[in-house]
């Protein structure tokens, strides 16, 4: 079996920590680098439910997209949810590794997986290329095999993404033809201007706020918008990351077992309409 250090080296080769934003917290969160690891669970969020899944499956490592402590901490006492999570991991010899904004801008990265999940084919290019390597960057632009109405593309995207309580929100003329599409896994407010400049037909992302979105769609030349759950837009990356790690280790004669968590860690678990209360 490989050591945790060997697996971390492979992950950081694919998702270089130098690519992470300065405010980010990526890399090994807990775990003994010399420990042997046979099973690796991939998940979007480091939550108690994901930790229980890892323990029940016998995983030695959890790879998540989101960091556990993004803003740092002075205590891991088991008096808080995150502190209890750390205790659960250490008691059960489960390591935790995060690849966040360094995975967002990787080639391929989070948005490549999202683009394929919603049906984009052919070459993909970054929506906002990295300054040092234009093959990397935030978001992706690609095309559908043929134009479809916005309503049909939204249905296709919903089928390609994991189900969440909120589903997809759509802004734009539902009959508008859609061919060129921009996507960005996670919060995409900061890329609205780039999507407008790219001349795409629709921009699919997550966490769009009311004022930027309403002002954006008032512009007659702007793309339509599709707003999905943050968790759902990043979940497709897990299979890509797991597949790469398995293949890379196998090429070195090392076998590891990977699993993509299907635990839904989206914050919202139901919706209610006004008529539900009449």
PEKA-V193791 format. One record per pair of residues at least 4 apart in sequence whose ideal C-beta (glycine too) atoms are under 8 Angstrom apart, sorted by the first residue. I is the first residue (numbers start at 1). J is the second residue. D is the distance in Angstrom with one decimal. If there is no record, write none. Layout:
# PEKA-V193791
I	J	D
I	J	D
This chain:
# PEKA-V193791
1	36	4.1
1	37	6.4
1	38	5.0
1	254	7.8
1	256	7.8
2	6	4.2
2	7	5.6
2	36	7.0
2	37	6.2
2	249	6.4
2	254	4.9
2	256	6.4
3	7	7.4
3	33	6.6
3	34	5.7
3	35	6.6
3	36	5.9
3	37	7.0
4	8	6.1
4	28	7.6
4	31	5.3
4	32	6.5
4	33	5.2
4	34	7.2
4	35	5.0
4	36	7.7
4	37	5.2
4	60	7.3
4	61	6.4
4	95	5.3
5	9	6.4
5	33	3.8
5	34	6.7
6	10	6.7
6	249	7.9
6	254	7.4
7	11	6.3
7	37	5.7
7	40	7.0
7	61	6.4
7	97	7.9
7	245	7.1
7	249	7.4
7	256	7.2
8	12	6.1
8	27	7.6
8	28	5.6
8	33	7.0
8	97	6.2
9	13	6.4
10	14	6.8
10	245	6.1
10	248	5.2
10	249	6.4
11	15	6.0
11	63	6.8
11	97	6.3
11	99	6.3
11	241	8.0
11	245	6.6
12	16	6.3
12	17	5.8
12	27	7.2
13	248	7.9
14	106	6.6
14	241	7.6
14	244	5.9
14	245	7.7
14	248	7.5
15	19	7.3
15	26	7.7
15	99	4.1
15	102	4.6
15	103	4.7
15	106	5.3
15	109	7.7
15	241	7.9
16	102	6.0
16	106	7.7
17	26	5.2
17	27	5.5
17	102	5.6
18	102	7.6
19	101	7.2
19	102	4.2
19	105	5.3
19	106	6.9
19	130	7.4
19	136	7.1
20	24	4.2
20	26	4.7
20	100	6.4
20	101	4.7
20	102	4.2
21	101	4.5
23	70	7.8
24	67	7.0
24	70	7.4
24	100	5.3
24	101	4.7
24	102	7.5
25	67	4.3
25	68	8.0
25	69	6.1
25	70	5.4
25	72	7.4
25	98	7.0
25	100	7.5
26	67	6.5
26	98	5.3
26	99	6.0
26	100	5.1
26	101	7.2
26	102	5.4
27	97	6.8
27	98	6.8
28	33	7.4
28	95	6.9
28	96	7.5
28	97	5.3
29	46	7.6
29	67	7.1
29	68	5.2
29	69	7.4
29	95	7.9
29	96	4.2
29	97	6.7
29	98	6.1
30	86	6.2
30	89	5.6
30	90	6.3
30	95	6.1
30	96	5.2
31	35	6.5
31	61	6.8
31	89	7.8
31	94	7.6
31	95	2.5
31	96	6.5
31	97	7.5
32	95	7.4
35	60	6.6
35	93	6.7
35	95	6.9
36	60	7.2
37	60	3.8
37	61	4.9
37	95	7.1
37	256	7.0
38	58	7.8
38	60	6.1
38	256	6.6
38	257	6.2
39	57	6.3
39	58	5.6
39	59	4.4
39	60	6.0
39	61	7.7
39	256	7.4
39	257	4.8
39	258	7.6
39	259	7.1
40	59	6.2
40	60	7.2
40	61	4.7
40	62	7.6
40	63	6.1
40	242	7.3
40	245	6.9
40	256	6.0
40	257	7.2
40	258	4.9
40	259	7.4
41	50	7.2
41	53	6.5
41	54	4.6
41	57	6.4
41	59	4.3
41	61	7.3
41	62	5.0
41	63	7.3
41	258	7.7
41	259	5.3
41	261	5.8
42	62	7.8
42	63	5.0
42	64	7.7
42	238	4.2
42	239	7.7
42	241	5.9
42	242	4.8
42	258	6.4
42	259	7.0
42	260	5.1
42	261	6.5
43	47	7.9
43	50	4.5
43	53	7.7
43	62	6.2
43	63	7.6
43	64	5.2
43	65	7.8
43	238	6.9
43	260	7.8
43	261	3.9
43	263	6.7
43	265	7.1
44	64	6.5
44	65	4.9
44	66	6.2
44	231	5.3
44	234	5.2
44	235	5.7
44	238	6.9
44	261	7.9
44	265	5.8
45	50	6.5
45	64	6.2
45	65	7.6
45	66	5.1
45	231	7.0
45	265	4.0
46	50	6.2
46	51	7.3
46	62	6.6
46	64	4.7
46	66	6.6
46	67	7.7
46	68	4.6
46	85	6.5
46	96	6.0
46	98	7.3
47	51	7.0
47	85	7.4
47	263	7.6
47	265	5.2
48	52	6.4
48	81	6.6
48	84	7.0
48	85	5.9
48	88	7.3
49	53	6.5
49	263	5.1
49	265	6.9
50	54	6.5
50	62	6.4
50	64	7.3
50	261	5.7
50	263	5.6
50	265	6.7
51	55	6.4
51	62	7.1
51	85	5.6
51	88	4.9
51	89	6.1
51	94	7.0
52	56	6.1
52	88	7.7
53	57	6.2
53	261	5.7
53	263	5.7
54	59	4.0
54	62	5.0
54	92	7.8
54	94	5.2
55	59	7.5
55	88	7.0
55	92	4.7
55	94	6.4
57	259	6.4
59	94	6.1
59	259	7.4
60	93	6.5
60	94	6.3
60	95	6.5
61	94	6.9
61	95	4.5
61	96	7.5
61	97	6.4
62	89	7.6
62	94	6.2
62	95	7.2
62	96	5.1
62	97	7.3
63	97	5.0
63	98	7.7
63	99	6.9
63	241	6.7
63	242	7.8
63	245	7.8
64	68	7.7
64	96	6.9
64	97	7.4
64	98	5.3
64	99	8.0
65	98	7.1
65	99	6.5
65	100	6.0
65	103	6.3
65	110	7.1
65	234	5.3
65	237	6.7
65	238	7.6
66	70	7.8
66	98	6.7
66	100	6.3
67	98	4.4
67	100	5.6
68	82	6.0
68	85	6.9
68	86	7.6
68	96	6.4
68	98	6.9
69	73	5.0
69	82	6.7
73	82	7.3
75	79	8.0
75	80	7.9
75	83	6.6
76	82	7.5
76	83	4.8
76	86	4.4
76	87	7.4
77	83	4.8
78	83	5.0
78	84	4.6
78	86	8.0
78	87	4.7
79	83	5.9
79	84	8.0
80	84	6.9
81	85	6.4
82	86	6.7
83	87	6.6
84	88	6.3
85	89	6.4
86	90	6.3
87	91	6.0
88	92	6.3
88	94	7.6
89	94	4.5
89	95	7.2
89	96	5.7
90	94	7.9
99	103	4.0
99	241	7.2
100	104	7.0
101	105	6.6
102	106	6.5
103	109	5.3
103	110	5.5
103	237	6.6
103	241	7.1
104	109	5.7
104	110	5.0
104	111	7.0
104	138	6.2
104	185	6.6
104	186	6.8
105	109	6.0
105	126	7.8
105	130	5.7
105	136	5.0
105	137	5.5
105	138	6.0
106	110	7.8
106	136	6.3
107	112	7.5
107	133	7.7
107	135	4.7
107	136	4.7
108	112	3.7
108	113	7.1
108	124	8.0
108	240	6.5
109	113	7.7
109	136	7.5
109	237	7.0
110	114	6.5
110	185	3.9
110	186	7.1
110	233	8.0
110	234	5.6
110	237	4.3
111	115	6.1
111	124	8.0
111	127	7.6
111	138	7.2
111	139	5.2
111	140	4.3
111	183	5.6
111	184	5.5
111	185	5.0
112	116	6.7
112	124	5.8
112	140	5.8
112	237	8.0
112	240	7.2
113	117	6.2
113	185	7.6
113	236	4.0
113	237	4.2
113	239	7.2
113	240	4.6
114	118	6.6
114	140	7.4
114	183	4.9
114	184	7.6
114	185	4.7
114	204	7.6
114	233	5.4
114	234	7.5
114	236	5.5
114	237	7.3
115	120	4.2
115	124	5.4
115	140	4.6
115	142	5.0
115	181	7.5
115	183	5.0
116	120	6.4
116	236	7.2
117	157	8.0
117	160	4.3
117	161	6.0
117	236	4.1
118	153	7.8
118	156	6.6
118	157	4.1
118	160	4.8
118	161	6.9
118	181	7.4
118	183	6.6
118	204	6.3
119	144	6.0
119	145	7.9
119	153	7.6
119	156	5.1
119	157	7.2
119	160	6.2
120	124	6.7
120	140	7.6
120	142	3.5
120	143	6.4
120	144	6.5
120	181	5.8
120	183	7.3
121	142	7.1
121	143	6.9
121	144	7.0
121	145	5.5
122	142	6.3
122	143	5.8
123	142	7.1
124	140	4.4
124	141	6.8
124	142	4.6
125	129	7.7
125	140	6.9
125	141	5.2
125	142	7.7
126	130	7.1
126	134	7.0
126	135	7.5
126	136	6.5
126	137	3.1
126	138	6.5
126	139	6.3
126	140	6.3
126	141	7.5
127	137	7.0
127	138	6.0
127	139	3.0
127	140	6.2
127	141	5.5
127	182	5.1
127	183	7.9
127	184	6.3
127	191	5.7
127	194	5.1
127	195	6.6
127	198	6.4
128	137	5.2
128	138	4.4
128	139	6.0
128	191	6.2
128	194	5.0
129	133	7.8
129	134	4.2
129	135	7.8
129	136	7.2
129	137	4.0
130	134	6.9
130	136	4.3
130	137	4.4
133	137	8.0
138	184	6.2
138	191	6.3
139	182	5.9
139	183	6.3
139	184	3.7
139	188	7.1
139	191	5.4
139	194	7.0
139	195	7.8
139	205	7.7
140	182	7.2
140	183	5.6
140	184	7.5
141	180	6.7
141	181	7.2
141	182	4.9
141	198	5.8
141	200	6.1
142	180	7.6
142	181	6.1
142	183	7.7
143	179	5.7
143	180	5.4
143	181	7.0
144	148	6.3
144	153	7.1
144	178	6.7
144	179	5.7
144	181	6.6
146	179	7.5
147	177	4.4
147	178	6.4
147	179	4.4
148	152	4.2
148	153	5.2
148	156	7.3
148	177	7.3
148	178	5.7
149	153	7.2
149	174	6.4
149	175	5.2
149	176	6.8
149	177	6.6
149	178	7.0
150	154	6.3
150	170	6.8
150	172	5.5
150	173	6.5
150	174	5.2
150	175	7.0
150	176	4.6
150	177	7.9
150	178	5.3
150	201	7.8
150	202	6.3
150	224	5.3
151	155	6.7
151	170	7.6
151	174	4.0
151	175	7.2
152	156	6.3
152	178	8.0
153	157	6.2
153	178	4.5
153	181	7.4
153	202	6.5
153	226	7.9
154	158	6.4
154	168	5.7
154	170	4.9
154	174	7.9
154	226	5.9
155	159	6.6
156	160	6.4
157	161	6.2
157	168	6.2
157	204	6.1
157	226	6.3
157	228	7.3
158	167	6.4
158	168	5.2
160	236	7.9
161	168	7.7
161	228	6.1
161	232	4.6
161	233	7.1
161	235	7.4
161	236	7.3
162	231	7.8
162	232	5.2
162	235	5.2
162	262	7.8
162	264	7.0
163	167	7.7
163	232	7.9
164	228	7.7
164	229	4.0
164	231	6.7
164	232	5.1
164	264	6.8
164	266	4.7
164	268	7.0
165	229	8.0
165	266	7.0
165	268	4.8
165	269	5.6
165	270	5.1
165	271	5.3
166	229	5.5
166	266	7.8
166	268	5.6
166	271	6.2
168	226	5.5
168	227	6.9
168	228	5.2
169	208	7.9
169	226	7.1
169	227	4.3
169	228	7.9
170	174	7.2
170	224	7.1
170	225	7.3
170	226	5.4
170	227	7.9
171	213	6.3
171	217	4.8
171	224	6.2
171	225	4.3
171	226	7.8
171	227	7.6
172	176	5.7
172	202	7.0
172	217	6.4
172	223	7.6
172	224	2.8
172	225	6.4
173	224	7.1
176	201	6.8
176	202	7.9
176	224	5.8
177	201	6.8
178	201	4.4
178	202	5.2
178	224	7.3
179	201	5.8
180	198	7.8
180	199	7.2
180	200	4.6
180	201	5.4
181	200	5.9
181	201	6.5
181	202	5.4
181	203	7.7
181	204	6.6
182	191	7.6
182	194	7.7
182	195	4.7
182	198	5.9
182	200	4.4
182	202	7.4
182	203	4.6
182	204	7.3
182	223	7.1
183	203	7.5
183	204	4.7
183	205	6.7
183	233	7.6
184	188	4.1
184	191	5.2
184	203	7.7
184	204	7.8
184	205	4.4
184	233	7.7
185	205	7.6
185	206	7.4
185	233	4.4
185	234	4.6
185	236	8.0
185	237	6.7
186	205	7.5
186	206	5.8
186	207	7.2
186	230	5.8
186	233	6.2
186	234	5.7
187	205	7.3
187	206	5.9
187	207	3.9
187	230	6.5
188	192	7.3
188	203	7.1
188	205	2.7
188	206	6.3
188	207	7.0
188	208	6.7
189	207	6.8
189	208	6.1
189	209	6.0
189	212	5.5
191	195	5.8
191	203	7.4
191	205	6.9
192	196	6.4
192	203	7.1
192	208	8.0
192	212	6.0
192	213	7.9
192	216	5.4
193	197	6.3
194	198	6.2
195	200	5.9
195	203	3.8
195	222	8.0
195	223	5.5
196	216	7.2
196	219	7.1
196	221	7.4
196	222	5.3
196	223	6.8
200	223	5.0
201	223	5.8
201	224	6.7
202	223	5.1
202	224	4.3
202	225	7.1
202	226	6.1
203	223	4.8
203	224	7.5
203	225	5.7
203	226	7.3
204	225	7.9
204	226	4.2
204	228	6.5
204	233	7.7
205	226	7.7
205	227	6.9
205	228	7.3
205	233	6.7
206	227	6.4
206	228	5.3
206	229	6.3
206	230	4.2
206	232	7.5
206	233	4.7
207	227	7.5
207	230	5.4
208	212	6.8
208	213	4.5
208	225	6.4
208	227	4.5
209	213	6.4
210	214	5.9
211	215	6.2
212	216	6.0
213	217	6.5
213	225	5.9
213	227	7.3
214	218	6.7
215	219	7.6
216	222	5.3
216	225	6.7
217	222	6.2
217	224	7.5
217	225	6.2
218	222	7.9
228	232	5.1
228	233	5.1
229	233	7.0
229	266	4.9
229	268	7.3
230	234	6.8
230	266	7.3
231	235	6.1
231	264	7.1
231	265	5.7
231	266	4.1
231	267	7.8
232	266	6.8
236	240	7.2
237	241	5.9
238	242	6.1
238	260	4.5
238	261	7.3
239	243	6.1
239	260	5.3
240	244	6.4
241	245	6.5
242	246	6.3
242	258	4.0
242	259	7.5
242	260	5.8
243	247	6.2
243	258	7.8
244	248	5.9
245	249	6.2
245	256	6.9
245	258	6.3
246	250	6.2
246	256	6.2
246	258	5.3
247	251	6.4
248	252	7.2
249	254	4.3
249	255	7.1
249	256	5.1
250	254	6.9
250	255	6.4
264	269	8.0
272	276	4.8
272	277	7.2
274	278	6.9
